[in-house]
Amino acid sequence: MHRANVQRAMSGTIALVGSGEYTNAMNTTDRYLLDTISSVRKKRVVILPTASGLEQGMPQRWNNMGVKHFEALDAEVTPVMLVTREDANNPKVAAAIRHADLYYFSGGNPQYVVETLRDTPAWDALVDGYEQGAVLAGCSAGAMMLGSYTLNVRAAVSGQPPQWTPAFGLVPGLAVLPHFDRITAFIEPDTFQQMLASAPEGIVVIGVDEDTALVRHTAPDQSNWIIMGQQTVSVFRDGERVVYQAGATLDL
């Protein structure tokens, strides 16, 4: 029985990254994520470029960047070319994902990554690893898919009605807007307010700036998050915006 549709409680270290995957801007954050892993052997990182599956050449580019980045941080890196539904249903791909210490999803199209992974052995294998203590990090679209809903930002900016699509809910009750500083620089304030007002009931919208991460690092009953990186995180709840600087902690 596949478990992709289950809205589950948070159970371990997780990182929602606004942008900057596999760049020097994320060195401190990624070292922190690796340091949370208790292991006497070299930490094993699985790189997943699934969200870029519609962009020619990008999955391989992201994987190459991820290998170089995490090897420089002294991790053992396995790049997995999981870019289609066929890949996600392939037992060999699921086997390659199992037993990792850290899973990292790079950016691309949030709706595509959800559609590709939902109800597949590959996603089941990843969730099993996460529930057993593996770290889970997602950047841009990779962060959006971990919330309860994704928003089609491009459609909303072009004047179409906001489109909220159910996602995986590994961070239930949240919807993540990455590249947030860049989004708010070109979107009209009225359009943005309409987007917020259209969010599904009970959803807290989180805006994560570029080169910045929102990292959950404690037990579920504490629910502490920390802002890491170079900029800020904005939390929109009940029509109010609260901005948190790097180094701040918050409860969600």
C-alpha positions as CSV (number, residue, x, y, z in Angstrom):
1,M,0.0,0.0,0.0
2,H,1.5,3.3,-1.1
3,R,1.7,6.1,1.5
4,A,2.3,9.2,-0.6
5,N,-1.1,10.8,0.2
6,V,-0.8,10.6,3.9
7,Q,-0.5,13.9,5.8
8,R,1.9,12.8,8.5
9,A,3.5,14.6,11.4
10,M,7.0,15.8,11.2
11,S,9.5,13.3,12.6
12,G,13.1,14.5,12.1
13,T,15.5,17.0,10.6
14,I,14.1,18.6,7.5
15,A,15.2,21.6,5.5
16,L,13.1,23.9,3.3
17,V,15.5,25.8,1.1
18,G,14.5,28.9,-0.9
19,S,17.3,28.6,-3.5
20,G,21.0,28.0,-3.8
21,E,21.2,24.2,-3.7
22,Y,24.7,22.8,-4.1
23,T,26.4,26.3,-4.0
24,N,28.8,27.8,-1.5
25,A,25.9,29.9,-0.1
26,M,24.5,26.6,1.4
27,N,27.8,25.2,2.8
28,T,27.0,26.2,6.4
29,T,23.5,24.9,6.2
30,D,24.5,21.6,4.6
31,R,27.3,21.0,7.1
32,Y,24.8,21.5,9.8
33,L,22.4,19.0,8.2
34,L,25.2,16.4,8.0
35,D,26.3,17.1,11.6
36,T,22.8,16.2,12.8
37,I,23.4,12.6,11.5
38,S,24.7,10.1,14.1
39,S,27.0,7.8,12.2
40,V,30.5,6.4,12.6
41,R,30.8,5.9,8.9
42,K,30.9,8.5,6.1
43,K,27.4,10.1,5.7
44,R,25.5,8.9,2.7
45,V,23.7,11.5,0.6
46,V,21.2,10.7,-2.1
47,I,20.8,13.5,-4.8
48,L,17.4,13.6,-6.5
49,P,16.8,15.9,-9.5
50,T,13.2,14.8,-10.0
51,A,11.6,18.3,-10.1
52,S,13.7,19.3,-13.2
53,G,12.5,16.3,-15.2
54,L,10.8,18.5,-17.8
55,E,14.0,20.5,-18.4
56,Q,16.4,19.0,-20.9
57,G,19.8,18.3,-19.5
58,M,19.0,19.8,-16.1
59,P,18.7,16.5,-14.1
60,Q,22.2,15.5,-15.0
61,R,23.4,19.1,-14.3
62,W,21.9,19.1,-10.8
63,N,23.3,15.7,-10.0
64,N,26.8,16.7,-11.1
65,M,26.6,19.8,-8.9
66,G,25.2,17.9,-6.0
67,V,28.0,15.3,-6.1
68,K,30.7,17.9,-6.2
69,H,29.1,19.9,-3.4
70,F,28.5,17.1,-0.9
71,E,31.8,15.3,-1.7
72,A,33.5,18.6,-0.7
73,L,31.7,18.3,2.6
74,D,33.1,14.8,3.0
75,A,30.0,12.9,2.3
76,E,29.5,9.7,0.2
77,V,27.1,10.8,-2.6
78,T,24.8,8.7,-4.7
79,P,23.2,10.6,-7.6
80,V,19.9,8.9,-8.6
81,M,18.3,9.7,-12.0
82,L,14.7,9.7,-10.8
83,V,13.0,11.9,-13.4
84,T,9.9,10.0,-14.6
85,R,7.1,7.8,-13.3
86,E,8.8,4.8,-14.9
87,D,11.9,5.6,-12.8
88,A,9.8,6.0,-9.6
89,N,8.2,2.6,-10.2
90,N,11.6,0.9,-10.9
91,P,12.6,-1.4,-8.0
92,K,16.3,-0.7,-8.8
93,V,15.7,3.0,-8.2
94,A,13.9,2.3,-4.9
95,A,16.8,0.1,-3.8
96,A,19.3,2.9,-4.6
97,I,17.3,5.3,-2.4
98,R,17.1,3.1,0.6
99,H,19.5,3.4,3.6
100,A,20.5,7.0,2.9
101,D,21.4,9.4,5.7
102,L,20.2,12.5,3.8
103,Y,17.9,13.0,0.8
104,Y,18.2,16.2,-1.2
105,F,15.7,17.3,-3.9
106,S,16.8,20.1,-6.2
107,G,14.5,22.6,-7.9
108,G,12.3,22.6,-11.0
109,N,8.5,22.2,-11.2
110,P,6.6,21.4,-8.0
111,Q,3.5,20.0,-9.6
112,Y,5.7,17.7,-11.8
113,V,7.7,16.3,-8.9
114,V,4.5,15.5,-6.9
115,E,2.8,13.8,-9.9
116,T,6.0,11.8,-10.6
117,L,6.5,10.5,-7.1
118,R,3.0,10.1,-5.8
119,D,2.0,6.4,-5.0
120,T,5.4,4.9,-6.1
121,P,7.9,2.5,-4.5
122,A,10.6,5.2,-4.8
123,W,8.6,7.6,-2.6
124,D,7.7,4.9,-0.2
125,A,11.4,4.0,0.2
126,L,12.3,7.6,0.8
127,V,9.6,8.1,3.4
128,D,10.7,4.9,5.2
129,G,14.2,6.3,5.4
130,Y,13.0,9.7,6.7
131,E,10.8,8.0,9.4
132,Q,13.9,6.0,10.5
133,G,15.9,9.2,11.0
134,A,17.3,10.3,7.6
135,V,17.5,14.1,6.9
136,L,15.2,15.4,4.2
137,A,16.1,18.6,2.3
138,G,14.2,20.2,-0.6
139,C,15.2,23.3,-2.5
140,S,12.7,25.5,-4.4
141,A,10.2,23.0,-6.0
142,G,11.8,20.4,-3.8
143,A,10.7,22.4,-0.7
144,M,7.2,23.2,-2.0
145,M,6.3,19.5,-2.5
146,L,7.0,18.8,1.2
147,G,4.2,21.0,2.4
148,S,0.5,20.2,2.3
149,Y,0.0,22.2,-0.9
150,T,1.9,23.7,-3.8
151,L,1.0,26.9,-5.5
152,N,1.3,27.5,-9.2
153,V,3.1,30.8,-8.8
154,R,3.6,31.4,-12.6
155,A,-0.1,31.0,-13.3
156,A,-1.0,33.4,-10.5
157,V,1.5,36.0,-11.7
158,S,0.1,35.8,-15.2
159,G,-3.4,36.7,-14.0
160,Q,-4.9,33.2,-13.7
161,P,-6.8,32.3,-10.5
162,P,-4.4,30.8,-7.9
163,Q,-4.0,27.1,-8.2
164,W,-3.3,25.2,-5.0
165,T,-2.5,21.5,-5.5
166,P,-2.3,18.9,-2.8
167,A,1.3,17.9,-2.1
168,F,2.9,15.3,0.2
169,G,2.3,16.9,3.6
170,L,5.6,15.8,5.3
171,V,5.4,19.3,6.9
172,P,1.6,19.4,7.3
173,G,-0.3,22.6,7.5
174,L,2.3,24.6,5.6
175,A,2.7,25.8,2.0
176,V,6.2,27.0,1.0
177,L,7.0,29.9,-1.4
178,P,10.7,29.7,-2.3
179,H,12.7,32.5,-4.0
180,F,10.4,34.7,-1.9
181,D,12.5,37.9,-2.1
182,R,12.5,37.6,-5.9
183,I,8.8,36.8,-6.1
184,T,7.8,39.8,-4.1
185,A,10.0,42.0,-6.2
186,F,8.0,41.5,-9.3
187,I,4.5,40.5,-8.2
188,E,1.9,43.2,-7.7
189,P,0.9,43.6,-4.0
190,D,-2.8,43.1,-4.8
191,T,-2.1,39.9,-6.7
192,F,0.0,38.6,-3.8
193,Q,-2.8,39.4,-1.3
194,Q,-5.2,37.5,-3.5
195,M,-2.9,34.5,-3.5
196,L,-2.7,34.5,0.2
197,A,-6.4,34.9,0.6
198,S,-7.0,31.9,-1.7
199,A,-4.9,29.5,0.4
200,P,-6.7,26.5,1.6
201,E,-8.2,26.8,5.1
202,G,-5.8,26.3,7.9
203,I,-2.7,26.6,5.8
204,V,0.2,28.7,7.0
205,V,2.2,30.2,4.0
206,I,5.9,30.3,4.4
207,G,8.1,32.6,2.2
208,V,11.7,31.5,2.1
209,D,14.2,33.9,0.5
210,E,17.0,32.8,-1.8
211,D,20.1,31.4,-0.3
212,T,18.2,30.8,2.9
213,A,16.7,27.7,4.6
214,L,14.1,27.0,7.2
215,V,15.4,24.0,9.2
216,R,13.5,21.8,11.6
217,H,15.9,20.3,14.0
218,T,14.1,19.0,17.1
219,A,11.6,16.5,18.3
220,P,7.9,16.7,17.1
221,D,6.7,17.9,20.6
222,Q,9.0,20.9,20.5
223,S,8.6,21.9,16.8
224,N,11.4,24.3,16.8
225,W,12.7,25.7,13.4
226,I,15.8,27.7,12.8
227,I,16.5,30.2,10.0
228,M,19.8,29.5,8.3
229,G,21.6,31.2,5.4
230,Q,21.8,34.8,4.1
231,Q,18.3,36.3,4.2
232,T,15.0,35.9,5.9
233,V,11.8,33.8,6.2
234,S,8.3,35.3,6.2
235,V,5.4,33.6,8.0
236,F,1.9,34.5,6.9
237,R,-0.7,33.4,9.5
238,D,-4.3,34.8,9.9
239,G,-3.5,37.7,7.6
240,E,-0.4,38.8,9.5
241,R,3.2,38.7,8.3
242,V,6.1,38.0,10.6
243,V,9.7,38.2,9.2
244,Y,12.5,36.2,10.8
245,Q,16.1,37.0,10.3
246,A,18.9,34.3,9.9
247,G,19.7,32.8,13.2
248,A,16.1,33.2,14.6
249,T,14.0,30.3,15.8
250,L,10.3,29.9,15.6
251,D,7.5,27.4,16.2
252,L,5.2,26.2,13.5
